[in-house]
Amino acid sequence: MQIWINHTLIDVPSNCTLEQAMPTVFKHQQSQTKNAMKTEQAWREGVAVAVNNTVIPKVKWAKHLLEPHAKVHVFHAIAGG
């Protein structure tokens, strides 16, 4: 099935949860940046995800079933001053 990741349509397995889609999301995010990112685990630590404009807490990723054409927005925490 296809879902939207930050305005780009990508393929993920049918009937997958947000947790199951995250490796694909990580690979997509890596392909969109000029600088190589950290490991997937390090990337996940600084990420927040909203599905159809609702933030999904990380503790619920494993149970949050994605629907076809879901709009997933990935946000990265940025430190600064």
SEFIZA-3560 file (N, C-alpha, C; in Angstrom, 3 decimals):
REM SEFIZA-3560
<numar><xx>0.853</xx><yy>-1.172</yy><zz>0.000</zz><atom>N</atom></numar>
<numar><xx>0.000</xx><yy>0.000</yy><zz>0.000</zz><atom>CA</atom></numar>
<numar><xx>0.897</xx><yy>1.233</yy><zz>0.000</zz><atom>C</atom></numar>
<numar><xx>0.306</xx><yy>2.361</yy><zz>-0.261</zz><atom>N</atom></numar>
<numar><xx>1.061</xx><yy>3.606</yy><zz>-0.304</zz><atom>CA</atom></numar>
<numar><xx>0.605</xx><yy>4.544</yy><zz>0.809</zz><atom>C</atom></numar>
<numar><xx>1.576</xx><yy>5.253</yy><zz>1.375</zz><atom>N</atom></numar>
<numar><xx>1.308</xx><yy>6.285</yy><zz>2.366</zz><atom>CA</atom></numar>
<numar><xx>2.119</xx><yy>7.521</yy><zz>1.985</zz><atom>C</atom></numar>
<numar><xx>1.710</xx><yy>8.646</yy><zz>2.502</zz><atom>N</atom></numar>
<numar><xx>2.439</xx><yy>9.896</yy><zz>2.282</zz><atom>CA</atom></numar>
<numar><xx>3.419</xx><yy>10.113</yy><zz>3.429</zz><atom>C</atom></numar>
<numar><xx>4.671</xx><yy>10.374</yy><zz>3.100</zz><atom>N</atom></numar>
<numar><xx>5.683</xx><yy>10.741</yy><zz>4.091</zz><atom>CA</atom></numar>
<numar><xx>6.152</xx><yy>12.143</yy><zz>3.740</zz><atom>C</atom></numar>
<numar><xx>5.818</xx><yy>13.104</yy><zz>4.578</zz><atom>N</atom></numar>
<numar><xx>6.214</xx><yy>14.499</yy><zz>4.323</zz><atom>CA</atom></numar>
<numar><xx>5.977</xx><yy>14.895</yy><zz>2.867</zz><atom>C</atom></numar>
<numar><xx>4.778</xx><yy>14.625</yy><zz>2.358</zz><atom>N</atom></numar>
<numar><xx>4.323</xx><yy>15.027</yy><zz>1.025</zz><atom>CA</atom></numar>
<numar><xx>4.888</xx><yy>14.191</yy><zz>-0.120</zz><atom>C</atom></numar>
<numar><xx>5.472</xx><yy>13.023</yy><zz>0.190</zz><atom>N</atom></numar>
<numar><xx>5.963</xx><yy>12.117</yy><zz>-0.844</zz><atom>CA</atom></numar>
<numar><xx>5.282</xx><yy>10.770</yy><zz>-0.662</zz><atom>C</atom></numar>
<numar><xx>4.742</xx><yy>10.226</yy><zz>-1.735</zz><atom>N</atom></numar>
<numar><xx>4.063</xx><yy>8.941</yy><zz>-1.696</zz><atom>CA</atom></numar>
<numar><xx>5.092</xx><yy>7.820</yy><zz>-1.723</zz><atom>C</atom></numar>
<numar><xx>5.038</xx><yy>6.908</yy><zz>-0.736</zz><atom>N</atom></numar>
<numar><xx>5.966</xx><yy>5.783</yy><zz>-0.704</zz><atom>CA</atom></numar>
<numar><xx>5.184</xx><yy>4.484</yy><zz>-0.475</zz><atom>C</atom></numar>
<numar><xx>5.819</xx><yy>3.364</yy><zz>-0.813</zz><atom>N</atom></numar>
<numar><xx>5.211</xx><yy>2.046</yy><zz>-0.632</zz><atom>CA</atom></numar>
<numar><xx>5.633</xx><yy>1.444</yy><zz>0.702</zz><atom>C</atom></numar>
<numar><xx>4.665</xx><yy>0.876</yy><zz>1.402</zz><atom>N</atom></numar>
<numar><xx>4.911</xx><yy>0.116</yy><zz>2.629</zz><atom>CA</atom></numar>
<numar><xx>4.068</xx><yy>-1.158</yy><zz>2.535</zz><atom>C</atom></numar>
<numar><xx>4.389</xx><yy>-2.173</yy><zz>3.335</zz><atom>N</atom></numar>
<numar><xx>3.576</xx><yy>-3.390</yy><zz>3.302</zz><atom>CA</atom></numar>
<numar><xx>2.123</xx><yy>-3.110</yy><zz>3.702</zz><atom>C</atom></numar>
<numar><xx>1.204</xx><yy>-3.845</yy><zz>3.137</zz><atom>N</atom></numar>
<numar><xx>-0.209</xx><yy>-3.720</yy><zz>3.508</zz><atom>CA</atom></numar>
<numar><xx>-0.405</xx><yy>-4.108</yy><zz>4.960</zz><atom>C</atom></numar>
<numar><xx>-1.392</xx><yy>-3.506</yy><zz>5.589</zz><atom>N</atom></numar>
<numar><xx>-1.740</xx><yy>-3.806</yy><zz>6.982</zz><atom>CA</atom></numar>
<numar><xx>-0.556</xx><yy>-3.662</yy><zz>7.925</zz><atom>C</atom></numar>
<numar><xx>0.249</xx><yy>-2.639</yy><zz>7.731</zz><atom>N</atom></numar>
<numar><xx>1.396</xx><yy>-2.457</yy><zz>8.613</zz><atom>CA</atom></numar>
<numar><xx>1.126</xx><yy>-1.379</yy><zz>9.645</zz><atom>C</atom></numar>
<numar><xx>1.815</xx><yy>-1.517</yy><zz>10.761</zz><atom>N</atom></numar>
<numar><xx>1.723</xx><yy>-0.523</yy><zz>11.814</zz><atom>CA</atom></numar>
<numar><xx>2.738</xx><yy>0.579</yy><zz>11.550</zz><atom>C</atom></numar>
<numar><xx>2.610</xx><yy>1.644</yy><zz>12.289</zz><atom>N</atom></numar>
<numar><xx>3.585</xx><yy>2.723</yy><zz>12.176</zz><atom>CA</atom></numar>
<numar><xx>4.979</xx><yy>2.192</yy><zz>12.502</zz><atom>C</atom></numar>
<numar><xx>5.089</xx><yy>1.370</yy><zz>13.528</zz><atom>N</atom></numar>
<numar><xx>6.386</xx><yy>0.782</yy><zz>13.903</zz><atom>CA</atom></numar>
<numar><xx>6.982</xx><yy>-0.022</yy><zz>12.752</zz><atom>C</atom></numar>
<numar><xx>6.164</xx><yy>-0.820</yy><zz>12.088</zz><atom>N</atom></numar>
<numar><xx>6.647</xx><yy>-1.639</yy><zz>10.975</zz><atom>CA</atom></numar>
<numar><xx>7.056</xx><yy>-0.787</yy><zz>9.777</zz><atom>C</atom></numar>
<numar><xx>6.457</xx><yy>0.374</yy><zz>9.628</zz><atom>N</atom></numar>
<numar><xx>6.780</xx><yy>1.258</yy><zz>8.506</zz><atom>CA</atom></numar>
<numar><xx>8.037</xx><yy>2.089</yy><zz>8.752</zz><atom>C</atom></numar>
<numar><xx>8.470</xx><yy>2.196</yy><zz>9.998</zz><atom>N</atom></numar>
<numar><xx>9.578</xx><yy>3.104</yy><zz>10.313</zz><atom>CA</atom></numar>
<numar><xx>10.885</xx><yy>2.804</yy><zz>9.577</zz><atom>C</atom></numar>
<numar><xx>11.289</xx><yy>1.552</yy><zz>9.360</zz><atom>N</atom></numar>
<numar><xx>12.517</xx><yy>1.345</yy><zz>8.565</zz><atom>CA</atom></numar>
<numar><xx>12.412</xx><yy>1.945</yy><zz>7.154</zz><atom>C</atom></numar>
<numar><xx>11.242</xx><yy>1.829</yy><zz>6.530</zz><atom>N</atom></numar>
<numar><xx>11.028</xx><yy>2.415</yy><zz>5.206</zz><atom>CA</atom></numar>
<numar><xx>11.046</xx><yy>3.936</yy><zz>5.292</zz><atom>C</atom></numar>
<numar><xx>10.432</xx><yy>4.470</yy><zz>6.335</zz><atom>N</atom></numar>
<numar><xx>10.428</xx><yy>5.920</yy><zz>6.539</zz><atom>CA</atom></numar>
<numar><xx>11.859</xx><yy>6.421</yy><zz>6.724</zz><atom>C</atom></numar>
<numar><xx>12.658</xx><yy>5.705</yy><zz>7.528</zz><atom>N</atom></numar>
<numar><xx>14.058</xx><yy>6.075</yy><zz>7.759</zz><atom>CA</atom></numar>
<numar><xx>14.832</xx><yy>6.095</yy><zz>6.437</zz><atom>C</atom></numar>
<numar><xx>14.675</xx><yy>5.053</yy><zz>5.629</zz><atom>N</atom></numar>
<numar><xx>15.380</xx><yy>4.996</yy><zz>4.340</zz><atom>CA</atom></numar>
<numar><xx>14.950</xx><yy>6.151</yy><zz>3.435</zz><atom>C</atom></numar>
<numar><xx>13.671</xx><yy>6.456</yy><zz>3.454</zz><atom>N</atom></numar>
<numar><xx>13.177</xx><yy>7.588</yy><zz>2.651</zz><atom>CA</atom></numar>
<numar><xx>13.813</xx><yy>8.892</yy><zz>3.137</zz><atom>C</atom></numar>
<numar><xx>13.850</xx><yy>9.096</yy><zz>4.441</zz><atom>N</atom></numar>
<numar><xx>14.431</xx><yy>10.314</yy><zz>5.006</zz><atom>CA</atom></numar>
<numar><xx>15.914</xx><yy>10.410</yy><zz>4.651</zz><atom>C</atom></numar>
<numar><xx>16.630</xx><yy>9.282</yy><zz>4.692</zz><atom>N</atom></numar>
<numar><xx>18.051</xx><yy>9.296</yy><zz>4.316</zz><atom>CA</atom></numar>
<numar><xx>18.229</xx><yy>9.702</yy><zz>2.861</zz><atom>C</atom></numar>
<numar><xx>17.345</xx><yy>9.232</yy><zz>1.993</zz><atom>N</atom></numar>
<numar><xx>17.480</xx><yy>9.549</yy><zz>0.571</zz><atom>CA</atom></numar>
<numar><xx>17.171</xx><yy>11.019</yy><zz>0.276</zz><atom>C</atom></numar>
<numar><xx>16.492</xx><yy>11.690</yy><zz>1.209</zz><atom>N</atom></numar>
<numar><xx>16.105</xx><yy>13.083</yy><zz>1.001</zz><atom>CA</atom></numar>
<numar><xx>17.109</xx><yy>14.086</yy><zz>1.564</zz><atom>C</atom></numar>
<numar><xx>18.143</xx><yy>13.609</yy><zz>2.240</zz><atom>N</atom></numar>
<numar><xx>19.117</xx><yy>14.521</yy><zz>2.845</zz><atom>CA</atom></numar>
<numar><xx>20.474</xx><yy>14.362</yy><zz>2.169</zz><atom>C</atom></numar>
<numar><xx>21.236</xx><yy>15.435</yy><zz>2.138</zz><atom>N</atom></numar>
<numar><xx>22.567</xx><yy>15.398</yy><zz>1.530</zz><atom>CA</atom></numar>
<numar><xx>23.583</xx><yy>14.764</yy><zz>2.470</zz><atom>C</atom></numar>
<numar><xx>23.354</xx><yy>14.878</yy><zz>3.760</zz><atom>N</atom></numar>
<numar><xx>24.277</xx><yy>14.314</yy><zz>4.746</zz><atom>CA</atom></numar>
<numar><xx>23.716</xx><yy>13.002</yy><zz>5.269</zz><atom>C</atom></numar>
<numar><xx>24.562</xx><yy>12.005</yy><zz>5.360</zz><atom>N</atom></numar>
<numar><xx>24.121</xx><yy>10.716</yy><zz>5.892</zz><atom>CA</atom></numar>
<numar><xx>23.703</xx><yy>10.887</yy><zz>7.349</zz><atom>C</atom></numar>
<numar><xx>22.603</xx><yy>10.269</yy><zz>7.699</zz><atom>N</atom></numar>
<numar><xx>22.117</xx><yy>10.344</yy><zz>9.075</zz><atom>CA</atom></numar>
<numar><xx>22.786</xx><yy>9.285</yy><zz>9.927</zz><atom>C</atom></numar>
<numar><xx>22.501</xx><yy>9.356</yy><zz>11.205</zz><atom>N</atom></numar>
<numar><xx>22.984</xx><yy>8.375</yy><zz>12.156</zz><atom>CA</atom></numar>
<numar><xx>22.325</xx><yy>7.036</yy><zz>11.870</zz><atom>C</atom></numar>
<numar><xx>22.479</xx><yy>6.116</yy><zz>12.790</zz><atom>N</atom></numar>
<numar><xx>21.797</xx><yy>4.841</yy><zz>12.663</zz><atom>CA</atom></numar>
<numar><xx>20.297</xx><yy>5.063</yy><zz>12.785</zz><atom>C</atom></numar>
<numar><xx>19.531</xx><yy>4.086</yy><zz>12.374</zz><atom>N</atom></numar>
<numar><xx>18.078</xx><yy>4.204</yy><zz>12.489</zz><atom>CA</atom></numar>
<numar><xx>17.667</xx><yy>4.391</yy><zz>13.949</zz><atom>C</atom></numar>
<numar><xx>18.327</xx><yy>3.673</yy><zz>14.862</zz><atom>N</atom></numar>
<numar><xx>17.982</xx><yy>3.789</yy><zz>16.285</zz><atom>CA</atom></numar>
<numar><xx>18.223</xx><yy>5.216</yy><zz>16.790</zz><atom>C</atom></numar>
<numar><xx>19.350</xx><yy>5.803</yy><zz>16.439</zz><atom>N</atom></numar>
<numar><xx>19.647</xx><yy>7.179</yy><zz>16.861</zz><atom>CA</atom></numar>
<numar><xx>18.662</xx><yy>8.158</yy><zz>16.236</zz><atom>C</atom></numar>
<numar><xx>18.306</xx><yy>7.921</yy><zz>14.989</zz><atom>N</atom></numar>
<numar><xx>17.339</xx><yy>8.768</yy><zz>14.293</zz><atom>CA</atom></numar>
<numar><xx>15.990</xx><yy>8.749</yy><zz>15.005</zz><atom>C</atom></numar>
<numar><xx>15.544</xx><yy>7.551</yy><zz>15.420</zz><atom>N</atom></numar>
<numar><xx>14.253</xx><yy>7.409</yy><zz>16.089</zz><atom>CA</atom></numar>
<numar><xx>14.182</xx><yy>8.188</yy><zz>17.397</zz><atom>C</atom></numar>
<numar><xx>15.310</xx><yy>8.319</yy><zz>18.090</zz><atom>N</atom></numar>
<numar><xx>15.319</xx><yy>9.000</yy><zz>19.383</zz><atom>CA</atom></numar>
<numar><xx>14.960</xx><yy>10.481</yy><zz>19.261</zz><atom>C</atom></numar>
<numar><xx>15.246</xx><yy>11.086</yy><zz>18.127</zz><atom>N</atom></numar>
<numar><xx>14.976</xx><yy>12.510</yy><zz>17.965</zz><atom>CA</atom></numar>
<numar><xx>13.810</xx><yy>12.810</yy><zz>17.045</zz><atom>C</atom></numar>
<numar><xx>12.902</xx><yy>11.842</yy><zz>16.885</zz><atom>N</atom></numar>
<numar><xx>11.821</xx><yy>11.980</yy><zz>15.919</zz><atom>CA</atom></numar>
<numar><xx>10.454</xx><yy>11.972</yy><zz>16.601</zz><atom>C</atom></numar>
<numar><xx>9.559</xx><yy>12.779</yy><zz>16.070</zz><atom>N</atom></numar>
<numar><xx>8.143</xx><yy>12.720</yy><zz>16.431</zz><atom>CA</atom></numar>
<numar><xx>7.373</xx><yy>12.486</yy><zz>15.134</zz><atom>C</atom></numar>
<numar><xx>6.254</xx><yy>11.773</yy><zz>15.236</zz><atom>N</atom></numar>
<numar><xx>5.489</xx><yy>11.428</yy><zz>14.043</zz><atom>CA</atom></numar>
<numar><xx>4.018</xx><yy>11.787</yy><zz>14.244</zz><atom>C</atom></numar>
<numar><xx>3.455</xx><yy>12.406</yy><zz>13.221</zz><atom>N</atom></numar>
<numar><xx>2.014</xx><yy>12.678</yy><zz>13.208</zz><atom>CA</atom></numar>
<numar><xx>1.401</xx><yy>11.926</yy><zz>12.033</zz><atom>C</atom></numar>
<numar><xx>0.269</xx><yy>11.293</yy><zz>12.277</zz><atom>N</atom></numar>
<numar><xx>-0.468</xx><yy>10.600</yy><zz>11.228</zz><atom>CA</atom></numar>
<numar><xx>-1.812</xx><yy>11.302</yy><zz>11.085</zz><atom>C</atom></numar>
<numar><xx>-2.060</xx><yy>11.791</yy><zz>9.885</zz><atom>N</atom></numar>
<numar><xx>-3.304</xx><yy>12.532</yy><zz>9.619</zz><atom>CA</atom></numar>
<numar><xx>-3.519</xx><yy>13.637</yy><zz>10.659</zz><atom>C</atom></numar>
<numar><xx>-2.443</xx><yy>14.388</yy><zz>10.902</zz><atom>N</atom></numar>
<numar><xx>-2.451</xx><yy>15.565</yy><zz>11.787</zz><atom>CA</atom></numar>
<numar><xx>-2.622</xx><yy>15.247</yy><zz>13.275</zz><atom>C</atom></numar>
<numar><xx>-2.382</xx><yy>14.004</yy><zz>13.669</zz><atom>N</atom></numar>
<numar><xx>-2.426</xx><yy>13.627</yy><zz>15.078</zz><atom>CA</atom></numar>
<numar><xx>-1.080</xx><yy>13.028</yy><zz>15.466</zz><atom>C</atom></numar>
<numar><xx>-0.427</xx><yy>13.616</yy><zz>16.464</zz><atom>N</atom></numar>
<numar><xx>0.859</xx><yy>13.082</yy><zz>16.922</zz><atom>CA</atom></numar>
<numar><xx>0.615</xx><yy>11.727</yy><zz>17.576</zz><atom>C</atom></numar>
<numar><xx>1.438</xx><yy>10.746</yy><zz>17.177</zz><atom>N</atom></numar>
<numar><xx>1.332</xx><yy>9.397</yy><zz>17.724</zz><atom>CA</atom></numar>
<numar><xx>2.520</xx><yy>9.182</yy><zz>18.656</zz><atom>C</atom></numar>
<numar><xx>2.277</xx><yy>9.000</yy><zz>19.958</zz><atom>N</atom></numar>
<numar><xx>3.386</xx><yy>8.751</yy><zz>20.888</zz><atom>CA</atom></numar>
<numar><xx>4.144</xx><yy>7.472</yy><zz>20.499</zz><atom>C</atom></numar>
<numar><xx>5.444</xx><yy>7.461</yy><zz>20.713</zz><atom>N</atom></numar>
<numar><xx>6.255</xx><yy>6.295</yy><zz>20.348</zz><atom>CA</atom></numar>
<numar><xx>5.743</xx><yy>5.009</yy><zz>20.982</zz><atom>C</atom></numar>
<numar><xx>5.216</xx><yy>5.091</yy><zz>22.171</zz><atom>N</atom></numar>
<numar><xx>4.718</xx><yy>3.879</yy><zz>22.843</zz><atom>CA</atom></numar>
<numar><xx>3.505</xx><yy>3.290</yy><zz>22.114</zz><atom>C</atom></numar>
<numar><xx>2.901</xx><yy>4.037</yy><zz>21.193</zz><atom>N</atom></numar>
<numar><xx>1.743</xx><yy>3.543</yy><zz>20.439</zz><atom>CA</atom></numar>
<numar><xx>2.059</xx><yy>3.182</yy><zz>18.993</zz><atom>C</atom></numar>
<numar><xx>3.311</xx><yy>3.377</yy><zz>18.563</zz><atom>N</atom></numar>
<numar><xx>3.679</xx><yy>3.085</yy><zz>17.181</zz><atom>CA</atom></numar>
<numar><xx>3.400</xx><yy>1.631</yy><zz>16.818</zz><atom>C</atom></numar>
<numar><xx>3.664</xx><yy>0.704</yy><zz>17.717</zz><atom>N</atom></numar>
<numar><xx>3.525</xx><yy>-0.722</yy><zz>17.413</zz><atom>CA</atom></numar>
<numar><xx>2.066</xx><yy>-1.133</yy><zz>17.221</zz><atom>C</atom></numar>
<numar><xx>1.133</xx><yy>-0.369</yy><zz>17.743</zz><atom>N</atom></numar>
<numar><xx>-0.286</xx><yy>-0.719</yy><zz>17.632</zz><atom>CA</atom></numar>
<numar><xx>-1.061</xx><yy>0.181</yy><zz>16.675</zz><atom>C</atom></numar>
<numar><xx>-0.406</xx><yy>1.232</yy><zz>16.190</zz><atom>N</atom></numar>
<numar><xx>-1.105</xx><yy>2.175</yy><zz>15.301</zz><atom>CA</atom></numar>
<numar><xx>-1.068</xx><yy>1.655</yy><zz>13.864</zz><atom>C</atom></numar>
<numar><xx>-2.191</xx><yy>1.118</yy><zz>13.408</zz><atom>N</atom></numar>
<numar><xx>-2.300</xx><yy>0.566</yy><zz>12.059</zz><atom>CA</atom></numar>
<numar><xx>-2.461</xx><yy>1.701</yy><zz>11.049</zz><atom>C</atom></numar>
<numar><xx>-1.634</xx><yy>1.669</yy><zz>10.022</zz><atom>N</atom></numar>
<numar><xx>-1.702</xx><yy>2.699</yy><zz>8.978</zz><atom>CA</atom></numar>
<numar><xx>-2.738</xx><yy>2.316</yy><zz>7.929</zz><atom>C</atom></numar>
<numar><xx>-3.430</xx><yy>3.306</yy><zz>7.423</zz><atom>N</atom></numar>
<numar><xx>-4.400</xx><yy>3.104</yy><zz>6.363</zz><atom>CA</atom></numar>
<numar><xx>-3.793</xx><yy>3.570</yy><zz>5.042</zz><atom>C</atom></numar>
<numar><xx>-4.280</xx><yy>3.040</yy><zz>3.926</zz><atom>N</atom></numar>
<numar><xx>-3.767</xx><yy>3.500</yy><zz>2.631</zz><atom>CA</atom></numar>
<numar><xx>-3.896</xx><yy>5.019</yy><zz>2.506</zz><atom>C</atom></numar>
<numar><xx>-2.854</xx><yy>5.611</yy><zz>1.985</zz><atom>N</atom></numar>
<numar><xx>-2.767</xx><yy>7.053</yy><zz>1.743</zz><atom>CA</atom></numar>
<numar><xx>-2.784</xx><yy>7.894</yy><zz>3.025</zz><atom>C</atom></numar>
<numar><xx>-2.416</xx><yy>7.274</yy><zz>4.148</zz><atom>N</atom></numar>
<numar><xx>-2.271</xx><yy>8.036</yy><zz>5.393</zz><atom>CA</atom></numar>
<numar><xx>-1.228</xx><yy>9.125</yy><zz>5.165</zz><atom>C</atom></numar>
<numar><xx>-1.441</xx><yy>10.262</yy><zz>5.801</zz><atom>N</atom></numar>
<numar><xx>-0.489</xx><yy>11.367</yy><zz>5.698</zz><atom>CA</atom></numar>
<numar><xx>0.372</xx><yy>11.368</yy><zz>6.953</zz><atom>C</atom></numar>
<numar><xx>1.624</xx><yy>10.950</yy><zz>6.776</zz><atom>N</atom></numar>
<numar><xx>2.568</xx><yy>10.830</yy><zz>7.885</zz><atom>CA</atom></numar>
<numar><xx>3.573</xx><yy>11.967</yy><zz>7.795</zz><atom>C</atom></numar>
<numar><xx>3.695</xx><yy>12.728</yy><zz>8.876</zz><atom>N</atom></numar>
<numar><xx>4.680</xx><yy>13.805</yy><zz>8.939</zz><atom>CA</atom></numar>
<numar><xx>5.703</xx><yy>13.456</yy><zz>10.000</zz><atom>C</atom></numar>
<numar><xx>6.967</xx><yy>13.537</yy><zz>9.617</zz><atom>N</atom></numar>
<numar><xx>8.073</xx><yy>13.223</yy><zz>10.511</zz><atom>CA</atom></numar>
<numar><xx>8.745</xx><yy>14.528</yy><zz>10.899</zz><atom>C</atom></numar>
<numar><xx>8.901</xx><yy>14.709</yy><zz>12.203</zz><atom>N</atom></numar>
<numar><xx>9.529</xx><yy>15.921</yy><zz>12.739</zz><atom>CA</atom></numar>
<numar><xx>10.787</xx><yy>15.531</yy><zz>13.491</zz><atom>C</atom></numar>
<numar><xx>11.841</xx><yy>16.336</yy><zz>13.338</zz><atom>N</atom></numar>
<numar><xx>13.108</xx><yy>16.095</yy><zz>14.024</zz><atom>CA</atom></numar>
<numar><xx>13.336</xx><yy>17.153</yy><zz>15.085</zz><atom>C</atom></numar>
<numar><xx>13.745</xx><yy>16.704</yy><zz>16.251</zz><atom>N</atom></numar>
<numar><xx>14.110</xx><yy>17.641</yy><zz>17.321</zz><atom>CA</atom></numar>
<numar><xx>15.438</xx><yy>18.291</yy><zz>16.951</zz><atom>C</atom></numar>
<numar><xx>15.516</xx><yy>19.599</yy><zz>17.121</zz><atom>N</atom></numar>
<numar><xx>16.743</xx><yy>20.338</yy><zz>16.819</zz><atom>CA</atom></numar>
<numar><xx>17.119</xx><yy>21.157</yy><zz>18.038</zz><atom>C</atom></numar>
<numar><xx>18.350</xx><yy>20.960</yy><zz>18.501</zz><atom>N</atom></numar>
<numar><xx>18.832</xx><yy>21.726</yy><zz>19.651</zz><atom>CA</atom></numar>
<numar><xx>19.455</xx><yy>23.019</yy><zz>19.159</zz><atom>C</atom></numar>
<numar><xx>19.326</xx><yy>24.026</yy><zz>19.941</zz><atom>N</atom></numar>
<numar><xx>19.915</xx><yy>25.302</yy><zz>19.551</zz><atom>CA</atom></numar>
<numar><xx>19.648</xx><yy>26.348</yy><zz>20.618</zz><atom>C</atom></numar>
<numar><xx>20.101</xx><yy>27.505</yy><zz>20.350</zz><atom>N</atom></numar>
<numar><xx>19.905</xx><yy>28.528</yy><zz>21.370</zz><atom>CA</atom></numar>
<numar><xx>19.669</xx><yy>29.883</yy><zz>20.790</zz><atom>C</atom></numar>
//
